[in-house]
Amino acid sequence: MDIKKNLEFINLQIEDAKKRVGRTDEVLLLAVTKTVDYELIDKAISLGINDIGENKPQELVKRMNHYGDKLNYHQIGSLQTNKVKYLYKNTKLIHSLDRLSLAKEINKRAKRDDLIVDCLVQVNVSKEETKSGIYLEDLEEMIEKFLEFPHIKIRGLMTMAPYTDDEKILRNVFGKTYNAARSIEQNNYENLTMEFLSMGMTHDYQIAVEEGANIVRVGTAIFGERDYSKKI
């Protein structure tokens, strides 16, 4: 697996996507390390990767224990309330805030340690039953409820598009998420920014960047196809 070649290709495609739409801001390449061997992650780190993400909290904690403060850690998958205690202190960004019970638990834990936990609100634009997230029509109301928790800071939105090659569908999902972020921004809520849009994975990150993503969550394109039955 040529990690160097893969990263060079991905970064080139991100820059090309930015140029196509006239963007000059930064896009964070978040390496998704699900089931990836440490040897490959070490190589990616040596080539400039500073941020990694895991779907499962217990796997993210294992990465934290291994690398310590060397990296920025992102919880990108659905988060159960009983797993919050393991990662709220050391996670740079929780991408999957999607319900009040989770916000309540994060706030409770963070309050004890006088911390502010940065979160993205997960939206389910396509209303797929297999995906978590808040529907767009409920988003503003839910955000106002989240803002009642002083130890949570909302830093933007996250979404997952359907797994499809239909560019029109992908652009619709990403474009609507971008527009939702800009609309929420206009309300000038305190303790909220729409700084980050976490959109796009291996099969659609170029389109996501063209539609406004500034965090892309990429695993397979960096590390190759993986055996998802394997544990760390």
N, C-alpha and C positions, 0 to 999 in steps of 0.2 A: 504494500500500500504506500503510494507516494504522497504523503501528507503535504509536503512542500508544494508539489505540483497542483494538488487539489486546492490548497489555500490561495495560491497565486491565481488560479482560474476563477475561483469564487469572487475574490476581491476585484479582479478585472471586470467580471460581469456586474458586480455592484456598481462600480464606477461608471461603466457603460450605461447602466440603467439610470443612474443619476444624471448623466449628461443628456440623455434622451429627453428628460423633462426639465432640464435646466436647474438641477439642484446642486448646491455646493456644500451643504451641511454634512455632518458625519453620520454614518450608518454603522451601528455596532453589530459585528458578527459574533453571535452567541453560539458557542459550540455545544451541541447536545451530545452528551457523553454516555447515553444509555447503553449499558453492557460493554462499553469500550474498554479494552485493556489499558492499563496505566502506561505501558510503553508507548502506545499511540498518542495518548493524551500528553505525555511528556514531550513528545516530538512537536505536537501542535503548540504547546506552551513555548518551546524554544523558538518557534517561528512567529511568536507574537500574540497568541491567544491568551487573553487575560480573564475572560468570562466564560463560565461553563454552566449548563443547565441540566437538570434532571427532572423526569416526570414524577418519580416516587420520592417522597421525603426521606425514607430510610436510605436510599441510594445517594441522595445529596449529602446526607450526614456522613456517609462513608467517605465521600470525596473531601468533605471539610476536614475530617480527621486525618486524612492522608496528606493534604496539601496545606492545611493551616491557613495563614493569612496571605498566602502567595497568590490566590485567585479571588475573583468576585463570583459569588454563587447565586444562582437564580432557580427558584422553584417554579417550573413552567407547567406542571400537571395539576390536576385536581387535588385539592388539599383537604383532608379530613380534619375536623376540629381537634381530634385526639392526637394528631401528629404535629400540631402547631408548636408545642412545647420543645420539640427537638431542633427547630431551625429558625425560630423567629429572631434570635439574637444575632446570627451570623449570616443571614441571607441578605444580599444586596437588594434584591427585588423579588417580591412574590407576584407572579404574573396572573394568578388565577383567583382573585377575590371575586366571588360570584353570589354571595348570600350573606344575610345578616348574622346568622349563627357563627359563621367563620370570622366576620368582622368583630363580633363580640369577643370571641376567644383570643384573637390576635391582640385586641385592645387590652383585655384583661392581663394577658401575659406581659405585654410591653409596659403597662402601667406599673407593675411590680418593680421593674428595673429602670423606670423612668426613661424609656426608649421611644423613639418614633420609628415605626416600621413602614417602609416604602412599599406600596402595592400598585399593581395595575388592575383595573376592573376588566374582567373577562366578559366579552359580548358574544352572543350567538346570533350572528346576522342571518344565517341561512336556516335557523330554527331546526337544525338536525337533532333528532332525539338522542343520538349517540354522543353528542357533545354537550359539555357544560357551558354555562354562560347566560347572561341576562339578555333578553330580547331588546332590540333598540327602542321599542315603544315604551319600555319600562325603565330605560337606563337613567334618565334624569331623576326620576323619583327615587330610584335606588341609591344613586350617588348622594342625593341630599340626606338620605338615611345614614349612609356610610360616614358622612361628614360630621355626624353626631359623636363619632368616636375620636377623641383628641389624640390618641396615640397611634393613629393610622394616618399616613399621608398618601393621598392618591396622586400618582405621577403620570397617569395616562391610561391607555386602553390596550387590551390584547384580544386578538381574535384568531380563530382557525377557520380557514376556508375549506369547503368540501374537497375531497381528493378527486380532482377532475382535470382533464386537459382543456376544458372549455374556458378559453380566456375571458369570454364575456361574463361568465359566472364568477370567476376569480376577481375580475375588476369590479364587479358589482359589490362583492363582499368587502373588499379592501377599501373601495371608494366610499362606501357608506360608513365604514368605521372611521375613516379620516374625517368625513363631514360631521359625524357625531362628535368627534373630539373638538373640532373647531366650533361647533355650536355650543358645547358645554363651556368652552373657554370664554365665550361671550358673556356668560353669567357672572364672571368675576367672583367665583366662590373663594372664600378664604380656605387656606390649608389644602389647596388643590392646584395642581398644574396638569396640563395636557402635554407635558414635555416628551413623553415616550409613546410611540405606537409600535407595539410588538406584533408584527404581522409577517407571514411568509416562512416557508420551510423549504426543504431541498427542492421540491418539484415546482415551487411557485415564487421563490424569493425575488426574482427579477421583476416580476409583475408587481409584487408587494412594494418594492422600492419605488417603482414608477408611480404607485398610488399613494406614497407618503410614508411607508414604514421607515423607522430609524433604528429598529432592532429586528434582525432576522434570526430565526432559530434553526440552525442547520446542523444536521448530524451525518446522514448518509453521504452527502456530497463531500464531506471532509474525511470521514473514517471508513467509508465503504459500507456495503450491506452487512448487517449484523445478525447474530443468532440471538433473537429476543428471549429464548428460553434460558439463556445463560445468565447467571448472577455474578455480581462483582466479586 
